[in-house]
Amino acid sequence: MRKILPVLVLTGLATGSSVAQQKIVIKGTVKGDLKGYNKVYVVEEGEKKDSVEVKNGRFTLSIPYVKDAIPSLQAEYDMHQKPVLPAFPVVADRPGTVYLEVVDLAKGFRSATISGNKSAVAFQAFEQGREQVRLEMVAAVNKRFNGNPKRDSAYNAAFQEEIKLRLIPYICNFVEAHADAYIGAYILGRYQPVIPEQDLERLYKKLGPVQQRTRPGTEVAARLLGFKRAEPGKEVVDFTLNTPEDLPVTFSSYRGKYVLIDFWSSWCGPCKAAFPYMKEMYKHYKSDQFEILGISIDQKKSAWLKELDTQKLPWPQLLDTKNVSVNGFAVTAVPTAYLISPEGKIIMKQVGFGENGDGEIEKKLKELFGK
């Protein structure tokens, strides 16, 4: 999700062409009974930053325009649905007015008819197509399990297959068709973690020079650089990150040891499920020749610190405030681990930890330390 301005001004429609050119004005129409939940919020990283009231079925937001700052909207009505509908990004690529007409309250802003900005309209078309693809994926997986799938590893594997078969081609085709527009770069940046390296590089090269210089374009470039840097045999590009006590630690200070870098986050269930096993592994291998280094990709330091207090992890921990996970290692999912040699070179990568000790990194540690 793109970050938006820390301070947002929510006012009526601005007057005067010089002022209007500096703002994104969102004019919305909502049909139906809001049941008293009549606010519309501007949301940043899950937090409500400001709000405006819907009056007589209408609302107007006026947000200072900043390049690559994408406002996300969430209706108070949506927050009281089951399940809660997520915030909806309004992908406007220039100042001006975006019109939203919400007819189906049960579907939220994603159901709105959008006009007034080509990029915002194109994103809505993408979302509608993506929802259709999602429904096809669910139907295909349900059919495979005779309509009664269990949410287990087999189900997840089947869904991953459907992502490769249906979702990734849909995303790639959309980006290719919009490579000269901001929406092409935005969608490529938004879905870069699920797009295979070769497709990501091919699509990045198709973006126009202007789009390559946008924030999502530069984020994709950083991930492509990370793919190159994270190849086995490559020396880790040195980096410095801070501990929970805000003390800087440079990775090269671990030279002379095998280091298992564990990328994780406070919101990652599989990460936390792996910690008991990792604690046993750490107890088994911890020595002057081996260390685990945890690097959290959390955006909020408070969430990271809270989870550390809960987990009581015995190995060193750092917070990735410099996007090392992407531009240094091209991490696409957590948990992801890299085993590094005493010379600082990448030996191997492993996504996820099992409880049976049969992962490739676990096998390598047994080979290295003979236990």
C-alpha positions in Angstrom: 0.0 0.0 0.0 1.3 3.5 -0.9 1.8 5.9 1.9 -0.2 9.1 1.9 0.4 12.5 3.4 0.6 12.6 7.2 -1.8 15.5 7.3 -4.8 15.6 5.0 -7.2 18.5 4.5 -10.8 17.4 4.2 -12.8 20.4 3.0 -15.4 21.3 0.4 -14.6 21.7 -3.3 -11.8 24.2 -3.7 -12.4 27.3 -5.9 -9.9 28.9 -8.2 -7.9 27.0 -10.8 -4.5 27.6 -9.2 -5.7 25.9 -6.0 -7.7 23.1 -7.7 -4.6 22.1 -9.7 -2.8 21.2 -6.4 -5.5 18.9 -5.1 -7.3 15.6 -5.7 -11.0 16.3 -5.1 -13.1 13.2 -4.5 -16.8 13.7 -4.9 -18.9 10.8 -3.8 -22.6 9.8 -4.0 -23.9 7.1 -1.8 -27.3 5.5 -2.3 -29.0 3.6 0.5 -29.5 3.6 4.2 -26.1 4.0 6.0 -27.9 3.2 9.4 -26.2 6.1 11.0 -22.7 5.1 9.9 -22.2 8.2 7.8 -18.5 9.0 7.9 -15.9 8.4 5.2 -12.3 8.0 6.4 -9.0 8.5 4.7 -6.8 5.6 5.8 -3.1 5.2 6.0 -1.6 1.8 6.9 -4.8 0.7 8.6 -5.1 3.9 10.7 -7.8 6.5 10.2 -6.2 9.9 9.5 -9.2 12.0 9.0 -12.9 11.9 8.1 -15.8 13.7 6.4 -19.5 13.1 6.8 -21.9 11.9 4.2 -24.8 14.5 4.0 -27.9 13.9 1.9 -26.1 11.0 0.2 -23.0 13.1 -0.8 -19.5 13.8 0.4 -16.5 15.7 -0.8 -12.9 15.3 0.1 -10.2 17.7 -1.0 -6.7 16.2 -0.5 -3.4 17.9 -1.3 -1.9 16.2 -4.4 1.5 14.8 -4.0 3.0 12.5 -6.7 2.7 8.8 -5.8 0.6 9.6 -2.7 -2.5 7.4 -3.2 -5.4 8.1 -0.8 -7.3 5.1 0.5 -10.9 5.5 1.5 -13.0 3.5 3.9 -16.6 4.1 4.8 -17.7 3.8 8.5 -20.5 1.7 7.2 -17.9 -0.8 5.8 -16.3 -1.1 9.2 -19.5 -2.6 10.6 -20.0 -5.2 8.0 -19.0 -8.9 8.4 -16.4 -9.3 7.1 -15.1 -5.8 7.2 -14.5 -4.4 3.8 -10.9 -3.2 3.2 -9.9 0.4 2.4 -10.1 1.3 -1.3 -7.2 3.2 -3.0 -8.2 6.0 -5.3 -5.3 5.8 -7.9 -5.4 9.3 -9.2 -2.2 10.1 -11.1 -2.7 13.9 -11.3 -4.6 16.7 -9.6 -8.3 17.0 -10.5 -11.7 15.6 -9.5 -12.6 11.9 -9.1 -16.3 11.0 -9.0 -17.5 7.9 -7.1 -21.1 6.7 -7.2 -21.7 3.9 -4.7 -24.9 2.0 -5.5 -24.4 -1.3 -3.7 -23.5 -0.5 -0.1 -22.8 -4.2 0.6 -19.9 -4.1 -1.8 -18.4 -0.8 -0.6 -16.3 1.6 -2.7 -15.1 -1.3 -4.9 -18.5 -1.4 -6.4 -18.5 2.4 -7.2 -18.8 3.7 -10.7 -15.7 5.9 -11.0 -15.1 8.7 -13.5 -13.0 11.8 -13.9 -9.5 10.4 -13.8 -8.3 7.8 -16.3 -5.9 6.1 -13.8 -8.6 5.8 -11.2 -11.0 4.4 -13.8 -8.4 1.9 -15.0 -7.7 0.7 -11.5 -11.4 0.1 -10.9 -11.5 -2.0 -14.1 -8.5 -3.9 -12.9 -10.2 -4.6 -9.6 -13.4 -5.8 -11.2 -11.4 -8.2 -13.4 -9.3 -9.4 -10.5 -12.4 -10.2 -8.5 -13.7 -12.3 -11.4 -10.4 -14.1 -11.5 -10.5 -14.7 -7.7 -14.0 -16.2 -8.0 -12.7 -18.5 -10.8 -9.8 -19.5 -8.6 -12.0 -20.3 -5.6 -14.4 -22.3 -7.8 -11.5 -24.3 -9.3 -10.0 -25.1 -5.9 -13.4 -26.1 -4.5 -14.0 -28.4 -7.4 -10.7 -30.1 -6.8 -11.8 -30.8 -3.2 -15.3 -31.8 -4.1 -16.7 -28.6 -2.6 -15.4 -29.2 0.9 -11.8 -28.0 1.1 -10.0 -27.8 4.4 -7.8 -24.8 5.0 -4.6 -26.9 5.2 -1.3 -27.1 3.3 -2.9 -29.0 0.5 -5.5 -26.3 0.0 -2.8 -23.6 0.1 -0.8 -25.5 -2.4 -3.8 -25.8 -4.7 -4.5 -22.1 -4.4 -0.9 -21.2 -5.2 -1.2 -23.2 -8.4 -4.3 -21.2 -9.3 -2.4 -18.0 -8.6 0.2 -19.0 -11.1 -2.3 -20.2 -13.6 -4.9 -17.4 -13.5 -3.9 -14.4 -11.3 -0.3 -13.8 -12.4 -1.2 -13.9 -16.2 -4.1 -11.5 -15.5 -1.8 -9.0 -13.7 1.0 -9.3 -16.4 -1.5 -8.8 -19.2 -2.9 -5.7 -17.6 0.5 -4.1 -16.9 1.6 -4.8 -20.5 -1.5 -3.1 -21.8 -0.9 -0.1 -19.6 2.8 0.1 -19.6 2.9 3.8 -20.7 0.5 4.9 -18.0 0.9 5.4 -14.3 -1.7 2.6 -13.5 0.7 0.1 -15.2 3.5 1.0 -12.9 1.2 1.1 -9.9 -0.2 -2.4 -10.5 3.3 -3.8 -11.2 4.5 -2.3 -7.9 1.5 -3.4 -6.0 1.8 -7.0 -7.0 5.6 -7.3 -7.4 5.9 -9.9 -4.6 3.9 -12.5 -6.4 5.3 -11.9 -9.9 8.2 -14.2 -11.0 11.5 -12.5 -11.5 11.7 -13.0 -15.2 8.2 -11.6 -15.7 8.9 -8.7 -13.3 12.0 -7.7 -15.2 10.3 -8.0 -18.6 7.4 -5.9 -17.5 9.6 -3.3 -15.8 11.5 -2.9 -19.1 8.2 -2.3 -20.9 7.3 0.7 -18.6 8.0 4.0 -20.1 10.9 6.1 -18.7 8.5 8.4 -16.8 6.8 5.4 -15.2 10.1 3.8 -14.2 10.9 6.9 -12.2 7.6 6.8 -10.2 7.6 5.4 -6.7 6.2 2.0 -7.7 8.7 1.9 -10.6 11.6 2.5 -8.4 10.3 -0.1 -5.9 10.3 -2.7 -8.7 13.8 -1.7 -9.7 14.9 -2.2 -6.1 13.4 -5.7 -6.0 15.1 -6.6 -9.3 18.4 -5.4 -7.8 17.6 -7.5 -4.7 17.2 -10.6 -7.0 20.6 -10.0 -8.5 22.2 -9.4 -5.1 20.6 -12.5 -3.4 22.0 -15.1 -5.8 23.9 -18.0 -4.1 27.6 -17.3 -4.0 27.1 -13.5 -4.0 28.6 -11.5 -1.1 26.0 -9.8 1.0 26.0 -6.1 0.4 26.8 -4.7 3.9 24.0 -2.9 5.7 23.4 -1.3 9.1 20.1 -1.6 11.0 19.1 -0.8 14.6 18.3 -3.1 17.6 15.3 -2.6 19.8 17.4 -0.3 21.9 18.2 1.8 18.8 21.8 0.6 18.7 23.2 0.3 15.1 24.5 -3.1 14.1 26.4 -3.7 10.8 26.1 -7.0 9.2 29.8 -7.3 8.5 30.4 -7.5 12.2 29.2 -11.1 12.0 32.0 -12.1 9.6 33.7 -15.4 10.7 30.4 -17.0 11.6 27.7 -18.9 9.7 24.6 -16.6 10.0 21.0 -17.6 9.5 19.1 -14.4 8.6 15.4 -14.8 9.4 13.1 -12.2 7.8 9.8 -12.1 9.7 7.1 -9.8 10.9 4.7 -9.4 13.8 1.7 -10.0 11.6 3.0 -13.3 10.1 1.3 -16.3 11.6 3.8 -18.9 10.0 6.7 -16.9 11.4 5.4 -17.1 15.0 4.4 -20.7 14.5 8.1 -21.5 13.6 9.6 -19.8 16.6 9.4 -22.7 19.1 11.2 -24.9 16.6 13.8 -22.2 15.9 14.5 -21.8 19.6 15.3 -25.5 19.8 17.5 -25.2 16.7 19.3 -22.2 18.1 19.9 -24.0 21.4 21.4 -26.9 19.4 23.7 -24.9 17.1 24.5 -21.6 18.9 28.3 -21.2 19.2 31.1 -18.9 18.2 30.6 -20.3 14.7 26.9 -19.9 14.3 24.3 -17.1 14.9 20.7 -16.4 14.0 19.9 -12.8 13.1 16.2 -11.8 13.0 15.2 -8.9 10.8 11.6 -7.7 11.0 9.9 -6.1 8.0 7.3 -4.4 10.3 6.4 -0.9 9.3 5.6 0.0 12.9 8.3 -0.2 15.5 5.7 -0.5 18.2 4.2 -3.6 16.7 7.7 -5.2 16.4 8.6 -4.3 20.0 5.3 -5.7 21.3 5.8 -9.0 19.5 9.4 -9.3 20.7 8.2 -8.9 24.2 5.7 -11.7 23.6 8.1 -14.1 21.8 11.2 -13.7 24.0 13.5 -14.6 21.1 17.1 -15.3 22.3 18.9 -14.3 19.1 19.7 -10.7 18.0 16.9 -8.7 16.4 17.0 -5.7 13.9 14.2 -3.6 12.3 14.4 -3.2 8.5 14.0 0.6 8.2 16.1 0.7 5.0 14.2 -1.9 2.8 17.1 -4.3 3.0 14.7 -7.2 2.7 13.8 -6.0 -0.8 16.9 -4.3 -2.3 19.3 -6.7 -0.7 17.5 -10.0 -0.7 14.3 -9.6 -2.8 12.1 -11.2 0.0 8.7 -11.9 -1.4 7.2 -13.6 1.7 7.9 -14.2 5.3 9.3 -16.2 6.9 12.3 -16.3 4.5 15.7 -17.3 5.7 19.2 -17.0 4.1 22.2 -18.9 5.3 25.4 -16.9 5.0 28.9 -18.2 5.1 31.7 -16.9 7.4 33.0 -15.0 4.4 29.7 -13.1 4.1 28.5 -15.0 1.0 25.0 -16.4 0.4 24.9 -20.1 0.6 21.1 -20.7 0.2 17.6 -19.4 0.7 14.6 -21.1 2.3 11.0 -19.8 2.4 9.3 -21.0 5.6 10.4 -23.3 8.4 9.0 -26.7 9.1 8.8 -28.5 12.4 10.4 -31.7 11.1 13.9 -30.3 10.6 13.9 -31.4 7.0 14.3 -28.1 5.2 17.4 -27.5 3.0 18.9 -25.1 5.5 18.4 -27.5 8.4 20.1 -30.2 6.3 23.0 -27.9 5.5 23.5 -27.1 9.2 23.6 -30.8 10.1 26.2 -31.2 7.3 28.3 -28.3 8.5 28.3 -29.0 12.2 27.8 -32.8 12.1 24.9 -32.9 14.6 
